Amino acid sequence: MAEQVKIDWKSFLASADLIESNLRFMGSMPKSLEFKSVLAIGRGGFILGSILSHKLELPLAAIITTRYSVDHKAGEIKVSPIIGSLEFPVLIVDDIVDDGTTLKSVIKAISAEGRYMAVSTVTKITLPNLFAPISVDKGSWVVFPWEK
């Protein structure tokens, strides 16, 4: 069984603050992306997406993906239509980037190549245009405070 990494509310909210600080710093640099909206990947990205939407004063849209089964095995990814209005450049938000498949599927589904940046609370890999304050081993199973 995979090692469980538990993220508590304090760590999660500290990560949200760090993401906001980094985005504001990037916004002060020349040629940076000026985001026009936030796209939260559901279910896990809804909480972080809502927080960043409020902090950055940007409209929030959502997209729902399904990939993992009850027994935590990766399956075929399904991407829903966008809920809400989406403007580019977009900040794509999820709770975790595992192997990058969900993120890449969303980027492809919304035709965002070159017009996005992605953020998450936790990552297991390094990808271009991705910022995540917490990094864990690839074999870990991350449990967020809103999960059972």
N, C-alpha and C positions, 0 to 999 in steps of 0.2 A: 504494500500500500504506500502511496505517495506521502511524503512529509507534509503536514498541514502547517501553513503559516497564517496566523490569525492577525488581522488588521483591526485594531480597535478604533472607536470614534475619534479619539484624540489624534492618533496617527493619520487617520483619513482626513480630518479637517486641517491638520498641519500640512498635509500634501496638497490640499486644495489651495491653501494660502501660498505655498511655494510655487505652484503652477501659476497662480495669478501674478505673483511678483516677477517670475521669469517672462511671462507674456507682456507685462507692462514694460519691463526692461527692453525686450525685443522691439516693442512698439516705439521706443525712443530712438532706435537705431535707423540709419538711412536704409531705404529699399526694403523695409520690413513689410510683412503682410499687415494690412489693416483689415481685420476680420469684420465681416458684415453680419455674420450669424454663427450660432453654435448648433452643431448637430450631435445630439446624444444618441449613442447606440444602446438600445435596450436589450435586456433589462438593466444590466449592471451600470451603464453609463448615465442613467437618468438622474441619479442623485448628484454626481459630480457635474454633469451638464447643467442642471438647474442652478447649482451654486455658482458656477462660472458665468452663466448667463446673467445672473443678478449682479455679481461683482463687476463684470465687464460692461454691463448695461447693453447687452446684445440680445436680439430675438432668439428664441429657442425653437428648434425643430427636432423631430425624433425619427428614428428609423429602428425597426425591430429586426433582430437577427436571431436565428436559432441554430445551434450547432451541437451542444452537448446533451447527452441523454442523462437520465437519472443516475446511471452508474458511472458518470464522469468520463465516458468515452466520446472522443470526437467523432462526429458524423458529418453528413453533407450539410453545407451551410445554406440557409435560406434567408433572403433579404426582402423585407416588406417595402411597399411604396413609402415615400416620405410623408410624415404627418406634420403639417405646418408649412410655412414658407421658408425656402432656403435661398440665401444669397451668397455669392462668392466674393472674395475668398472666405472659406469656412473653417471654423475650428471644430474638428471632429473629436468627440470625447467618449471614452469607454472606461470601465473600471480597471480592466487588465488587458494587456497585450500578451498573449500566450505564444503562439508561433507566427502571428501576423496575418493569418488567413482571414479572420473576420474583418480586420481593418482593410486589407487589400480588396476584399469583396465589396465593402461599402464604397471605397474610393472608386472602384470600377462601376458600381451600380449608379452612382450619382455623377459620373464623368468629372471627377474633381482633380484628376492628375495635374500637378503643378499649381493648383489653386487651393491648397489646404495646408493645415498643420494639424497633427494629432497629439492629444495628451491623454494620459491615463494615470491612475494612482500607482499601479504596479506594472512592471514589464519583466518578461523572461528573456527578451532578445533586444538587439539594437536594430533600429530601422531609421532610414532617413526621414526627416520631418516628424519625429516622434520625441516627446519629452515625458518622462515619468520619474518622479522622485524616489520611488522604491523599486529596487531590483531584487529578484529572487531566482533561485535555481530553477532550471527547466523542469525538473521532476516534481516540483512543489505543487501542492493544491492550496490555493489561497482562499481563505474564508473572510468575508467582509462582515462588518458589524450588523448589517441588515439581513444577513443570511442565518439560517438555523444552525 
